[in-house]
């Protein structure tokens, strides 16, 4: 039975501080005053900076930190992660990599999550002292993969070869060090440089699914393929036979 | 092959306006000033009203609108819903039922979702004119089930009989009018009156899973059991054979 750790990478994620070219835009400045922080320390968010983002390079892929938030809640709360069988990284559009310790309990509230991300971009790690739960480095996806050294990299994208999720996950469970890339952005495809880093690009639905849905499904299907639900159930029945 | 519509009910959900007994609490009043709305028109949220909620009846189950938000994003964005095979209701802790049209596209941003819920509780429907996408009524879970008339009601709860999700979903796909209840609250079990409305209470994991994870998984497993991924794939290959 396969019990290999799955590496999940949210790739090209729409999470970054407000880029230089937008910091003097009126809508950014007024949001900065309301938040009481300089624009360079605020997370770009289409909900607040839509007007400023109009002429931003590939703006349609950017400023959606909610995608990372919800996807990470799905990933970190999964039985796979609780069993220590999931490693999670967030690669961002602007070339950072966030490493997340599996025991991290993220804020459920969106505004608190944004505050945490602002702290992370400012200090490079959270919490500021002791064992870091989250750390951020300037790193390309290529460099991250050179660190992780996966034996097989699957990218999930609506532009990929159509298949079903169980078949896609079989490629992961048949690998010794599997990694899966999920796009952490709202629309459009992976950049060519990302596609080149994947062994395969597969599509699991004819329509574009939200990143958090893909994340949740690929983790569940992986659990299912390695027989994790049955193993957890068996352990439960052995531990508390009286409760059943 | 089963193609019955699945009814998903988020039950006892932690979504309500600030209850009367909390409206004069200092933390509520200061939040009310910041938001520029009277407390009676604000959604209860533990992130802002924690201090006020200390002596609230069953406060541990309340004030978590983020749970409904993320769970609904998972439900409404699913292929099952896009195929018209999912009906979604939110039953709230304080005895309301929200009916959600399947074509509803909820705000991804949490603060915008909260604004929408405030509008819904105030006006009873959203949008205010034309076909309602969301409507809210005073209604008990019992009355909702009398309307929906399910042939089988499954409640998912960590206090239920342990099983695996595929086995639990078999009960749904074997029914003509299946309904599943997912708790829309952060901790604790269903109230006794909810348990009594279910034909079975099953647990799909030894640990408590987040409501959005349960929602996402039960929908995916239902899709899988009715062969929806294969059907969607087949349709795609027939429609665009040149793209493959």
HADDOCK unambig.tbl for C-alpha pairs under 7 A between the chains (distance, minus, plus):
assign (segid A and resid 47 and name CA) (segid B and resid 109 and name CA) 6.81 0.50 0.50
assign (segid A and resid 66 and name CA) (segid B and resid 109 and name CA) 6.83 0.50 0.50
assign (segid A and resid 74 and name CA) (segid B and resid 213 and name CA) 6.23 0.50 0.50
assign (segid A and resid 77 and name CA) (segid B and resid 209 and name CA) 6.98 0.50 0.50
assign (segid A and resid 109 and name CA) (segid B and resid 47 and name CA) 6.81 0.50 0.50
assign (segid A and resid 109 and name CA) (segid B and resid 66 and name CA) 6.81 0.50 0.50
assign (segid A and resid 110 and name CA) (segid B and resid 110 and name CA) 6.32 0.50 0.50
assign (segid A and resid 161 and name CA) (segid B and resid 244 and name CA) 6.58 0.50 0.50
assign (segid A and resid 162 and name CA) (segid B and resid 233 and name CA) 6.88 0.50 0.50
assign (segid A and resid 163 and name CA) (segid B and resid 233 and name CA) 6.76 0.50 0.50
assign (segid A and resid 164 and name CA) (segid B and resid 229 and name CA) 6.13 0.50 0.50
assign (segid A and resid 164 and name CA) (segid B and resid 230 and name CA) 6.74 0.50 0.50
assign (segid A and resid 205 and name CA) (segid B and resid 233 and name CA) 6.82 0.50 0.50
assign (segid A and resid 206 and name CA) (segid B and resid 232 and name CA) 6.77 0.50 0.50
assign (segid A and resid 206 and name CA) (segid B and resid 233 and name CA) 6.61 0.50 0.50
assign (segid A and resid 206 and name CA) (segid B and resid 236 and name CA) 6.12 0.50 0.50
assign (segid A and resid 209 and name CA) (segid B and resid 77 and name CA) 6.99 0.50 0.50
assign (segid A and resid 213 and name CA) (segid B and resid 74 and name CA) 6.24 0.50 0.50
assign (segid A and resid 216 and name CA) (segid B and resid 216 and name CA) 6.90 0.50 0.50
assign (segid A and resid 229 and name CA) (segid B and resid 164 and name CA) 6.14 0.50 0.50
assign (segid A and resid 230 and name CA) (segid B and resid 164 and name CA) 6.75 0.50 0.50
assign (segid A and resid 232 and name CA) (segid B and resid 206 and name CA) 6.78 0.50 0.50
assign (segid A and resid 233 and name CA) (segid B and resid 162 and name CA) 6.89 0.50 0.50
assign (segid A and resid 233 and name CA) (segid B and resid 163 and name CA) 6.78 0.50 0.50
assign (segid A and resid 233 and name CA) (segid B and resid 205 and name CA) 6.84 0.50 0.50
assign (segid A and resid 233 and name CA) (segid B and resid 206 and name CA) 6.62 0.50 0.50
assign (segid A and resid 236 and name CA) (segid B and resid 206 and name CA) 6.16 0.50 0.50
assign (segid A and resid 244 and name CA) (segid B and resid 161 and name CA) 6.62 0.50 0.50
